Amino acid sequence: MSFRRDQSLGYLVNFLARLFARRLDRRLEALGAQVGQFATLLVLWERDGLTQTELAQLVAVEQPTMANTLARMERDGLIRREVDPADRRRSLIYLTDPARALEGPMTAAATEVLADAAEGLSPAEVETARRLITRMIANLQRA
């Protein structure tokens, strides 16, 4: 029995994610942001003042990847680091005003890309896909 990529849900979900990221990256470039920063920004827009470790866990990336992402974001003026008053050995990550100003345009770009991807699907189909993918993510996070 051969493995067919067009029959593999894992392959298709990964391929969809790459296409989505590529399309979103083109839209974010015009805003001076990168798709690799988007997940970190989404977390920080929800809750500012997290540690690098907390961000890495919430974004589900390795520490070195998060360190590189944060270094670029700091260089680009999107975040600032402050010493944690509860533990002076660690830093807390905060958004800058320019990063806060990107929330509307970046989420609008993501919404447009999602609309392109969901063209021809009913709202119920989109919700079913979202719900199923969310359950699959939870399954893999538990494993």
URWO-V668578 format. One line per field, one symbol per residue. ss: DSSP state (a for helix, b for strand, c for the rest). psi: psi as a letter, one per 20 degrees, with the letter a starting at -180 (. if undefined). burial: + if it has 16 or more other C-alpha atoms within 10 Angstrom, else -. A space follows every 10 residues. Layout:
ss = ???
psi = ???
burial = ???
This chain:
ss = ccccaaacaa aaaaaaaaaa aaaaaaaaac ccccaaaaaa aaaaaacccb caaaaaaaac ccaaaaaaaa aaaaacccbb bbbbccbbbb bbbbbcaaaa aaaaaaaaaa aaaaaaaccc ccaaaaaaaa aaaaaaaaaa aac
psi = pqpphiiogg gggggggggg ggghghhhgh ikrqhiiggg ggghhgorkr rgggggghil rqghghgggh gghghjkhrq pqpohhniir qqpqqrghhh higghghggh gggggghjpi qqhhgghggg gghghhgggh hh.
burial = ---------- ---------+ +-+++-++-- --+++--+-+ +--+----++ +++-++--+- -----++-++ --++---+++ +--------- +++++---+- -+---+--++ --+------- -----+---- ---------- ---
